[in-house]
Amino acid sequence: MKSCGVSLASTTSSFRDDGKKMAAGKESSECKDGSLSLTAEEKEVLGGLDSRLFGFVRLHEDGARTKTLLGKAVRYYESLILKAEGKVESDFFCQLGHFNLLLEDYPKALSAYQRYHNLQSDYWKNATFLYGLGLVYFYYNAFHWAIKAFQEVLYVDPGFCRAKEIHLRLGLMFKVNTDYESSLKHFRLALIDCNPCTLSSVEIQFHIAHLYETQQKYHFAKEAYEQLLQTENLPAQVKATVLQQLGWMHHNVDLLGDKATKESYAIQYLQKSLEADPNSGLSWYFLGRQSIDKSEASADTWCSIGVLYQQQNQPMDALQAYICAVQLDHGHTAAWMDLGTLYESCHQPQDAIKCYLNATRGKNCSNTSSLAGRIKFLQAQLCNLPQGSLQNKTKLLPSIEEAWSLPIPAELTSRQGAMNTTQQASKAHHPKTEPVLGLCQTPILQQSLPLHMIHSNQVDGLSNSAERKRTSSPTKHLEQLRANKDHLSPAQKLMLEQLETQLVLMQQVLHKGQSSHMSGPNDEQPPFSTGPAQYLQAASVGVQKQTGPQTLPSNSVTQGAALNHLSSHIATSGGQQGINFTKENKPSGNRSLVPEISRHAGDTPNGCVVVKGLSNHIQQLIAEPVGSPNHGDCTSPDLLISDSPQISATNIGKASDKASNNHPPIHTKTNNSVTSSPSSIIFTTTSSTKSTAQTTTHSVTSLNSPQNNLYKINREELQSLQSSAKPNLPIISLESGPQIIPSMSVSIYSSSTEVLKACRNLGKNGLSNSHIFLEKCPPPTPPTSPYPPLPKDKLNPPTPSIYLENKRDAFFPPLHQFCTNPKNPVTVIRGLAGALKLDLGLFSTKTLVEANNEHVVEVRTQLLQPADENWDPTGTKKIWHCESNRSHTTIAKYAQYQASSFQESLREENEKRMQHKECSDNESTSSDFSGKRRKGPFKTIKFGTNIDLSDDKKWKLQLHELTKLPAFVRVVSAGNLLSHLGHTILGMNTVQLYMKVPGSRTPGHQENNNFCSVNINIGPGDCEWFVVPEDYWGVLNDFCEKNNLNFLMSSWWPNLEELYEANVPVYRFIQRPGDLVWINAGTVHWVQAVGWCNNIAWNVGPLTACQYKLAVERYEWNKLQSVKSLVPMVHLSWNMARNIKVSDPKLFEMIKYCLLKILKQCQTLREALTAAGKEVIWHGRTNDEPAHYCNICEVEVFDLLFVTNESNSQKTYIVHCQDCARKTSGNLDNFVVLEQYKMEDLMQVYEQFTLAPSISSSSS
């Protein structure tokens, strides 16, 4: 795919060169009938403008002409679409989306992209569309959907020219979502890319260091920060921020040394930070905290801290800081005034009046008259309020009386007491310093560090922006302005007008929102939920939701803005506005896509969102959710017109019958697990199916952006436009559309020569599509829940079980067929060890210690919990995240722990029996967990896992014993796909051992690449299993995303109640000693030990179409998710073609097509390298050589290996894929290309792999 043919330098220069041409053609661009038109020169320039230039074109600087041209193009396209009643080619909408994106008109861009998606069935081939869509989602903080869009870009075109920008933004979003492993991976991928990006390399390095700090890996963070300081020509702002973080770490982290040394370093770092950037508000703040901790607290210090908290939208923290200030100095006028302002912004006028009165009594009060006027104004407001309204309103902050009596830690109490004594001794008592409250002084609580950290370059604008943020909500403010209508200033009158207009719009939105249900197929919800603390917080108050006390600035990233450090450098096309992040989860439930103007605790979610950029630019967005067809009418005479079901974001037309009931989402979702992603943002309402004459749609339109206009039209004009519509207009097409992936139809039954002939001259188009699937298939996505849902009485099905009595039963062919039947997600083979006379004692702890006592054991430290529940460490709420921390020990040491755990349990049991002799048997045998449920903390246990038994010299007896098993469950057999890899994958085609104590957990997962697995319980205790069929893994993936967990990489333990509510069937059974559990392909499962036991396990790949299909699907899903596939499916497919005769037509076709795709890619890559003059060096392969993976992105690399010159000379052969190689060295000068297979050999394998006759047909 030739995705990035845009040269920034050439494009930018062409903008200037074509300026005169544009001006010259300006007169001719207006047709005689007054309609717009574009000159040939303008069309040529517009042809080079798309989403890839976002952030790299400065429309507000030297790009004024380009901005004018883009605006003209938007109007031209909209007029064409309006005239054609929406019957235009989809490319119109894609380009319209690009133009609006470059103009930073995000609502219109989203609407246009939406229309393109609906019209273009293979939209996913258009990487620039997906990239633009991802940028819009990113702007709206819809991280779940932005991540999906960006991942799809990298999937369809790994060599996309904005891959570095994508990796950067993915890293930031995963950082906010606390998926730190994914975040680190994407930051590193961005760091190695030499292409341009909106952040510099040192800024990306800072994010990596800060990521370590956020994870509390302080030594890694310290090392990374210090290494960053060694960088030559480090920008002052970056240097200041790095020093700032080092200073705070030394102040707060005990691991970095003794207290005196740490404090000394902390002050030095913070002072150096201020030298680098004297305007760094955070550095001043941290020094302030230092002074407090050194008993240097004063009222001024606390007042300053309160101002910082208030500017960072943390009203509770600001309140307590101000209270501390006025308790230290009762006459501190500034603190009382700031406290009054805080209360007023939180709609608590009575408390505000008290504070202003105290301010007037201060010894340094110089603006008594203005305060008196403010007090009078607030008192007038109180008089005009309905009786009882204040009493019934939930307060955001404690009253001044309540706040005055809040406690603080003892150390601050002593400090403040000492300070007060000193102050009272050194000054005379002032008659006006006593507060109105007349309460005795009580120390207050010191709150945590601000969650939302403000970067130094934002501090200058905060003093002004904070005032804007402190304003009351539109509804309350409107009431206040109306009550004082006769005494308003011109500015206030203008604000009253605007708020009244917004109120009308909000009422329309809320009216339709009552019955709205915005969802895509299968009730997929759009990303703009207004649930608590999920997306944007109110700009008017900006309360950041705190989940617990936090003392480190690093934690601010996970809950506050993703770009709180260096974030202003992420530019938009205007070069000014950036993105303000909040933590985002996948929404659920019936939530309408309605941003809110301002939001406080308890406010209705159907309002308007305030989207704040890094430069404190605020956009207010009005939107309307998809309404019921019965709500087609609108009571307002003036309407904001937007994207109708047939037209673009700013035009009106007749709604089609097809779109009258619901608006298709951005991504559709089907039951096929290899389909497009269910991503949906919809900014429209649909018309009534009974009347097309009353179609009304409301756009998401910027109300205060100078770049956007409000398109208004009254009802009569709307009806006249609709009545004059002409039916059956021809579809208008563009001369050229965006570049998409070309498809190449070659039959799998073609000869290899025909395949290579068809591949020739494809150029780079054939290079980047390294995925196995057909070009016709969109990026993979999890399957939806099967429909119709199972009835509730079918959600606890009996587990398929086979009871063996003798060896003959074990080798009976139907047993193999039963286990591999896709309808059976799990099979328990009972009594296997006894039937085959397996010596399980060879795997007992005693024998293992005698055989290899120093063998390495991976240990997982977990919490002892009931098998069917998973609680947080405090035992207060059920969660999905499963605590499982990794360490290592030896078999001997773990055996000692296992034995001591058993002895301790016996001792506890004896003590319990002695204490409860008089109790009944039922009471004494109650569950061990009954008293622990919902009561933390839980006991800590250790689980010995992933013990490698692959060495046939060390474990000869054990491995030989397993050869007694039937062929289909053996570790090595001809019918096992994993036996044809030609190399070892530990734990998959080798045996692994697990040593357990009660409560040891294997968290929820599918096996690597969806292969089957075999697990035998050695005993002496039992294990409890939970199993969910493969069809439902998409539902569990959704639950993981909802709980901010990575389905593939995180440790999670499902909530059975939630699965029951979601109609997910769960098989639950006990595995006893000697039982074999067969997990079928793709089955989701999780296991907990009931007693003390050992288990052995490995993977098996049956030679079936189902197994191969699921393995390839997971291979592609892993690639989309940037996760390494342990099974190299390309390498395996070629080995299967060499070694196996396949008689199943479905399996044969899938393997043959995989070979076809790889053959095509190898040939096109060779031709491209030859054309570029790059020599391909023969390298060959050795016996048992493993498959190769890219050292950077971890995708499988087949045949042609890109190795750095240095690595090649040292014979270390660090492999890169061609995409990563080009990112690090654009012309591949620093790489050599090693060839492992001759094309003739691959062609021969391809030719000789033919469908074998089935056994039944050959015998007949």
Salt bridges, closest charged atoms under 4 A:
ASP18 OD1 - LYS21 NZ 3.63
GLU42 OE1 - LYS72 NZ 3.08
ASP50 OD2 - ARG52 NH2 2.47
ASP62 OD2 - ARG16 NH2 2.70
GLU104 OE2 - HIS60 NE2 3.57
ASP105 OD2 - LYS108 NZ 3.71
ASP122 OD2 - LYS125 NZ 3.81
GLU165 OE2 - ARG169 NE 2.92
GLU203 OE2 - HIS569 NE2 3.25
GLU226 OE2 - LYS222 NZ 2.70
ASP254 OD1 - LYS262 NZ 3.97
GLU263 OE1 - HIS251 ND1 3.37
ASP293 OD2 - HIS251 NE2 2.89
ASP293 OD1 - ARG415 NH1 3.72
ASP300 OD1 - HIS332 NE2 2.57
ASP329 OD2 - LYS363 NZ 3.11
ASP329 OD1 - LYS427 NZ 3.96
GLU344 OE2 - ARG374 NH2 2.01
GLU401 OE2 - LYS354 NZ 2.41
GLU467 OE2 - ARG470 NH1 2.80
GLU500 OE2 - ARG482 NE 3.39
ASP523 OD1 - HIS517 NE2 3.46
GLU524 OE2 - LYS586 NZ 3.61
GLU524 OE2 - LYS669 NZ 3.45
GLU596 OE2 - ARG599 NH1 2.93
GLU624 OE1 - HIS698 NE2 3.33
ASP643 OD2 - HIS663 NE2 3.96
GLU775 OE2 - LYS1160 NZ 2.65
GLU858 OE2 - ARG860 NE 3.07
GLU858 OE2 - ARG886 NE 3.37
ASP868 OD2 - ARG1068 NH2 3.97
GLU869 OE2 - LYS878 NZ 3.94
GLU869 OE2 - ARG933 NH1 2.62
GLU883 OE2 - HIS881 NE2 3.70
GLU904 OE2 - LYS939 NZ 3.90
GLU909 OE2 - ARG913 NE 3.86
ASP928 OD1 - LYS912 NZ 3.35
GLU961 OE2 - LYS964 NZ 2.66
GLU1007 OE2 - HIS1005 NE2 3.12
GLU1007 OE2 - HIS1085 NE2 2.98
GLU1024 OE2 - ARG1068 NE 2.52
ASP1038 OD1 - LYS586 NZ 2.96
ASP1038 OD2 - LYS669 NZ 3.98
GLU1041 OE1 - HIS144 NE2 3.54
GLU1057 OE2 - LYS878 NZ 2.97
ASP1075 OD2 - ARG830 NH1 2.63
GLU1113 OE2 - LYS1109 NZ 2.67
GLU1116 OE2 - LYS1119 NZ 3.71
GLU1167 OE2 - ARG760 NE 3.43
GLU1185 OE2 - HIS1188 NE2 2.59
GLU1194 OE1 - LYS185 NZ 2.90
ASP1199 OD2 - ARG1166 NH1 2.78
GLU1235 OE2 - ARG1166 NH2 2.40
GLU1235 OE1 - LYS1238 NZ 3.97
